[in-house]
Amino acid sequence: MKHLKLQAGPRGRRESREKNVGLWCSEEFPSQMAEGRRVEEKILSQCRKYAYGQRDLFALKLALEEAICNAIRHGNKSTPSKHVRVKYRITRARIDVMVEDEGSGFDPAVLPDPTADQNLERACGRGVLLMRAYMNNVVFNAAGNSVTLTKFNENYSSSDAPICSTTVAFG
């Protein structure tokens, strides 16, 4: 079984020796949009360091805004004492972001179709549609209070990847 070796990086951060294996980071903040924007900008700033292009950054910004806004407004009902948790992992190849709220959740399968004639003029209801349109993968947990977004870096070339293999043992 392969074990991933970690070493201390600049300012004591733990970094992987393998450039394509990212470490999960997490942020937790009260249900306030300003705090959500701060976390969003922190994530986007790190993506810029990994050479994500403008199209990817736009897609990420849009999907993160929607996921965080939904967590604050719909999940936590804008209650400042409730928190939003964001976990993310960024590599040169992809970013995965999980946004979770303290709400009771919802069933994304029963959302009204925002492209239906009766919904076209509604001021809301397009967030999940936009996330699905701009991300490579969007997965809600069973409770419906957490969404995981995945975006592949269009600027990433697999020829940049180190040649390695990983064995995962279960059980």
N, C-alpha and C positions, 0 to 999 in steps of 0.2 A: 504494500500500500504506500502511496506517495504522500508525504507530509509536506505541507507548504511551510517554507521557512520565512520568518518575518525578521526584519532588521530595523533598527532605529534609523529614521530619516532625519531631515532637517527639523529642528525645533522639537526633537523627541517623538515625532509622529512615527507610527508603525507603518512600514511600507512593505509591500510584497516584492520579492526578488524577481518574480515573473511579472512583466509589465502589463499583461492582459488580465491579471487577477486583481480586482479592486476590493478594498475593504469597505464594509458597510459603515456608514456614518449615520447619526440620528440627531434630530432636532425635535424639541417639544416646545410648544408655545401656546399662550392663551388665545382664545378665539377672537382675534382682532386682525383685520385685514393688513394693517401696517406690519405686524409681525409675520404674517404670511408672505408679504412682498419681500421682507428681509431674507427669509429662508429661500424663497424663489431666486433672488438675485445671487445669493451665496452659491446655490447649485449651478446657475448659469455661468457664473464667473469661473467655477472649476471646470465646466465643460469647455470654456474658451481655452483653458490651459491644455486641454487634450485635442485641440484643433478641430472642434466641432464647427461646421460651417454655418452660415447665416440661415439657411433653410432649416437646418436641424435646431438651431437656437430659437428660431421663431416658433417651430412646432412644439418644442419643449416649454417655452414660455407660455404659449397658449394653453397647453394641456395642464401644466402646473397651476396656472391661474384658475382654471376651471375646477380642478380637483381640490385645491386648497379652499377656494370660494365655496364650493359645495359642502366641504367638511365644516366650515365655519357657519354658513348660513342655514343649510338644510340639516346637517348632522347635529351640530351643537347649538342650533337655534340662536347663534350670535351671543351665547352666554359666556362672558369673559372668564368665569370660573372653570369652564370646561376647556380642555386642551386638545390640540391637534398634534399628532405625532407624524413625523416625516422621516423615513429611513431611505437612504439612497446609496448607490454604488455606481461609481463612474470609472470606466476604463477607456482606452483609446477606441475600442470597438463598439461599446454600448453603454447606455445608462439605464438603470432600473431605479424607479422611485415608488415607494409605498406611502400613501397618505391615508391616515386612519383618524377617525373622530370618535367621540364618546357617545354618539347617538345610537338609536335602536336599529339603524340601517334601513335598507329598502331593497326591493327586488328590481334590478335593472331590466329584467325581461318584460316588466309590465309598464315601462315608461311609454307615454304617448309618443307617437311618431311625429317629430317636429317638422317633417316635410309634408304631412297631411294638410289638405286645404284648410281645415278648421284650426290648425295650429300655426299657420304661416305668419300671422300678425301678432302672435303672443310675444311678450317681451323676454320670456325666459324659456328654458326647456331644451336648449341646444348643447349644453355642456358635455354630456356623455357622447353625443353624436360627434362633436368636435374632437374630443379625446380619441375616439375610435378612428377618426379620419386622419389624424396627424401622428399617432403613435403606431409602432409596429405591433404592439400587443397591449391590450387593456384587459385586466382580470380583476373582478370583484370577489371578495371573500363571500362565504355562504351567508353571513349575517348581513352583508350589504353596507357595512360601515368602514370598509377599507378597499382601496383600489390600488393596484400595482400597474404602473406604466412602464413600458420598455420602448426605447428608441435606439436604433442602430445608427452609428456615426457614418454618414455618407462619404466622408473623407477618409475613412479607414480602409486600408488595403490589407488583405490577409497575408500578403507577402511580407508585411512588417512584423507579423507575429512570430514569436520564438517557436521553434519546433520542440514540442514537449507533449507528454501524455499524462493523464491523471487517471488514477484508478480510485473509484469510490467504493468502499466496502459498507454494506448494510448488514445489520443484524447483530 
